[in-house]
Amino acid sequence: MGTRRARNKMASLRDISSWREDVRLQQDLRNYVRQNMKRKEMLDFLKRDFPTYAWSIPTLDRRLRYFNIFYTDTNVTLDEVKEAVGKELEGPGKLLGYRALHQKIRQEHLLNVPRDLVYAVMQEMDPAGLESRAVGVKDKKKKQPFTTRGPNWVHSVDGHNKLMGFQNDTFPLAIYGSIDTASRKLLWLRVWTNNREPRLIGRWYLEYIYESKVIPSYLRMDRGTETGVMATMHAFLRQYHGDIDPTETVIYGPSTANQVSVFVHGD
């Protein structure tokens, strides 16, 4: 009975509170869109600040359309964008890349325009500046090989989000695993709804060590925020072996560069 009364009370509050007349809600929605915030991130703030309204992605979309708030404003002219970019290039904005400048154009100049339009205007007005900041087509770097002495010398860990779906919400299947870089053997693999939580990744790594009773000499990973706990654990455990400086047992680098040259004793 208590739960039903609470629901009825909440429903009555929603009926009384008309979101169509909520000026604060309209202003907050405009600010979120100017910040180019994802809709899921918006919902977190809206549920906290406007709990008397029902919220979901479709509901959010309908209310944005009602207030005529769009991520891209088709009424903005090219001259307006050029004027805003020109003002920024005459000041501190000349040091910004096109992504940062695009965000500033949206937030400070109130122009909801797509990023590629800002890039095109910057390329027209300041091509030398873009080139000096290495913005644009990047030279493809050659993959740098690293050396391993054999199995369990270097283990490489990484995540995979290709099954996560649109904005990581549609079909959340996140993958994280590890391979031996010498044999290319898959050592462990986990499938979960999240592969960005540092403590979760660290737990999976400890589970593998506990089950296999094997710890590699080096652990290779990228510099993502999710790898911090795992890197700390590995360095802490390696310090008791005394063969390698524990701070050097963690190697950072992208998984796309896992090209291995095998070192054989006697070479």
C-alpha positions in Angstrom: 0.0 0.0 0.0 2.8 2.4 0.9 4.5 1.9 -2.5 1.1 2.5 -4.4 0.5 5.7 -2.5 4.0 6.9 -3.3 3.4 6.2 -7.0 0.0 8.0 -6.9 1.6 11.0 -5.2 4.4 11.1 -7.7 1.9 10.9 -10.6 -0.2 13.8 -9.1 3.0 15.9 -8.8 3.8 15.2 -12.4 0.3 16.3 -13.4 0.6 19.5 -11.5 4.1 20.3 -12.7 3.8 21.1 -16.4 7.2 20.7 -18.1 6.0 22.8 -21.1 5.9 25.9 -18.8 9.2 25.1 -17.0 11.6 27.9 -18.0 14.4 26.5 -16.0 14.1 23.1 -17.8 14.1 24.8 -21.2 17.3 26.7 -20.3 19.1 23.7 -18.9 18.3 21.7 -22.0 19.7 24.5 -24.2 22.9 24.5 -22.1 23.3 20.8 -22.3 23.0 20.8 -26.1 25.4 23.7 -26.4 27.9 21.6 -24.4 27.3 18.8 -27.0 26.4 16.5 -24.2 25.2 13.0 -25.0 21.6 12.3 -24.3 22.4 9.6 -21.8 24.5 12.1 -19.8 21.7 14.6 -20.0 19.3 12.1 -18.4 21.5 11.7 -15.4 21.3 15.5 -14.7 17.6 15.8 -15.6 16.5 12.9 -13.4 18.4 14.6 -10.5 17.2 18.2 -11.1 13.7 17.5 -12.4 12.6 14.3 -10.6 8.9 15.1 -10.9 9.0 14.5 -14.6 9.2 11.1 -16.3 12.4 10.7 -18.3 13.6 8.4 -21.1 15.5 8.9 -24.3 12.3 9.2 -26.5 10.8 11.6 -23.9 13.9 13.7 -23.9 13.8 13.9 -27.8 10.2 15.0 -27.8 10.8 17.7 -25.3 13.8 19.0 -27.1 11.7 19.2 -30.3 8.9 21.0 -28.4 11.4 23.7 -27.2 12.9 23.9 -30.7 16.3 22.8 -29.4 18.5 21.0 -31.9 22.1 19.8 -31.8 22.5 21.4 -35.3 20.8 24.7 -36.0 20.2 24.9 -39.7 19.4 28.6 -39.5 23.0 29.5 -38.7 24.6 31.1 -41.7 28.2 30.5 -42.9 29.0 34.2 -42.4 28.0 33.9 -38.7 30.4 30.9 -38.3 33.2 32.7 -40.1 32.7 35.8 -37.9 32.9 33.7 -34.7 35.9 31.7 -35.8 37.6 34.9 -37.0 37.2 36.5 -33.5 38.6 33.4 -31.8 41.6 33.2 -34.2 42.5 36.8 -33.4 42.8 35.9 -29.7 43.6 32.8 -27.5 41.5 30.7 -29.8 44.3 30.6 -32.3 46.0 28.0 -30.1 43.0 25.6 -30.1 42.5 22.6 -32.3 39.3 22.4 -34.3 37.6 20.2 -31.7 38.2 22.6 -28.8 37.3 25.6 -31.0 34.1 23.8 -32.0 33.1 23.4 -28.4 33.9 27.1 -27.7 31.8 28.2 -30.7 28.8 26.3 -29.4 29.1 27.4 -25.8 30.3 31.0 -26.0 29.0 32.1 -29.4 25.8 30.1 -29.1 26.1 28.6 -32.5 25.0 25.0 -32.7 26.9 24.0 -35.7 28.5 20.6 -36.6 32.2 20.1 -36.0 33.1 19.5 -39.7 31.8 23.0 -40.5 34.1 24.6 -38.0 37.0 22.6 -39.4 36.2 23.7 -42.9 36.1 27.4 -41.9 39.4 27.1 -40.0 41.0 25.4 -42.9 39.9 28.3 -45.1 40.9 31.1 -42.7 44.0 29.6 -41.0 45.4 26.6 -43.0 49.0 27.3 -41.6 47.7 27.2 -38.0 45.9 23.9 -38.6 49.0 22.4 -40.1 51.2 23.6 -37.2 48.8 22.0 -34.7 48.9 18.7 -36.7 45.2 18.8 -37.3 43.8 17.0 -40.3 45.1 14.0 -42.0 47.7 12.4 -39.9 50.7 10.6 -41.2 50.3 6.9 -40.5 53.1 5.9 -38.1 54.9 2.6 -38.7 54.2 0.0 -36.1 57.1 -0.3 -33.8 57.9 -3.9 -32.8 59.0 -4.9 -29.3 60.9 -7.8 -28.1 59.8 -10.8 -26.1 62.0 -13.7 -24.9 59.1 -16.2 -25.2 55.9 -17.3 -23.5 54.9 -15.4 -20.4 57.5 -12.7 -21.0 55.0 -10.1 -22.2 51.2 -10.3 -21.8 49.1 -7.8 -23.7 45.7 -6.7 -22.4 43.0 -4.6 -24.1 39.3 -4.1 -24.4 36.9 -4.3 -27.3 33.7 -2.3 -27.6 32.5 -3.1 -31.2 29.5 -5.1 -29.8 28.3 -2.2 -27.5 25.9 -0.7 -30.0 24.9 2.9 -30.5 26.4 5.2 -27.8 27.3 2.0 -25.8 23.6 1.4 -24.8 21.8 -0.6 -27.5 23.4 -4.0 -26.9 26.0 -3.6 -24.1 28.5 -6.5 -24.5 31.9 -5.2 -23.5 35.0 -7.5 -23.9 38.3 -7.4 -22.1 41.1 -9.9 -22.4 44.7 -10.8 -22.5 47.0 -12.6 -24.9 50.6 -13.9 -24.7 52.4 -11.8 -27.2 54.9 -14.6 -28.2 52.5 -17.5 -28.8 49.4 -15.3 -29.5 47.6 -17.6 -27.1 44.4 -16.1 -25.6 45.0 -16.2 -21.8 41.8 -14.9 -20.4 38.6 -13.2 -21.7 35.7 -11.5 -19.9 32.4 -10.4 -21.4 30.4 -7.9 -19.3 28.3 -4.8 -19.6 31.3 -2.6 -18.8 35.0 -2.7 -19.5 35.9 0.8 -18.3 35.8 0.3 -14.5 39.5 0.1 -13.2 38.6 -2.0 -10.2 36.7 -4.5 -12.3 39.7 -4.8 -14.8 42.1 -5.3 -11.9 39.9 -8.0 -10.4 39.8 -9.9 -13.7 43.6 -9.7 -13.8 44.0 -11.0 -10.3 41.6 -13.9 -11.0 43.8 -15.0 -13.9 46.9 -14.9 -11.7 45.3 -16.8 -8.9 44.0 -19.5 -11.3 47.1 -19.9 -13.5 49.7 -19.2 -10.8 51.6 -17.3 -13.6 52.6 -13.7 -13.6 54.3 -12.3 -16.8 57.5 -10.3 -16.7 55.9 -7.4 -18.5 52.3 -6.3 -18.9 51.5 -4.3 -22.0 48.4 -2.0 -22.1 47.2 1.4 -23.3 47.1 4.5 -21.1 43.3 4.3 -20.6 41.8 5.2 -17.2 40.6 1.6 -16.8 44.2 0.2 -16.7 45.5 2.1 -13.7 44.5 -0.4 -10.9 45.7 -3.3 -13.0 49.1 -1.6 -13.7 49.5 -0.8 -10.0 48.7 -4.4 -9.0 51.2 -5.9 -11.5 54.1 -3.5 -10.4 53.4 -4.3 -6.8 53.5 -8.1 -7.3 56.6 -7.9 -9.5 58.6 -6.1 -6.9 59.0 -9.3 -4.9 60.8 -11.1 -7.8 63.8 -8.8 -7.7 64.8 -9.4 -11.4 63.3 -6.2 -12.9 62.6 -2.7 -11.6 58.8 -3.0 -10.9 58.2 0.5 -12.3 59.5 -0.8 -15.7 57.3 -4.0 -15.8 54.4 -2.1 -17.3 54.7 -1.2 -21.0 52.3 1.3 -22.5 51.3 1.3 -26.1 48.3 0.7 -28.4 47.2 -2.9 -29.1 47.4 -2.2 -32.8 51.2 -2.1 -32.5 51.5 -5.6 -31.0 54.1 -6.7 -33.6 56.5 -9.0 -31.8 60.1 -9.9 -32.5 60.9 -13.1 -30.6 64.3 -13.1 -28.9 66.0 -16.5 -28.5 68.7 -17.1 -26.0 72.0 -17.1 -27.7 71.1 -14.6 -30.4 
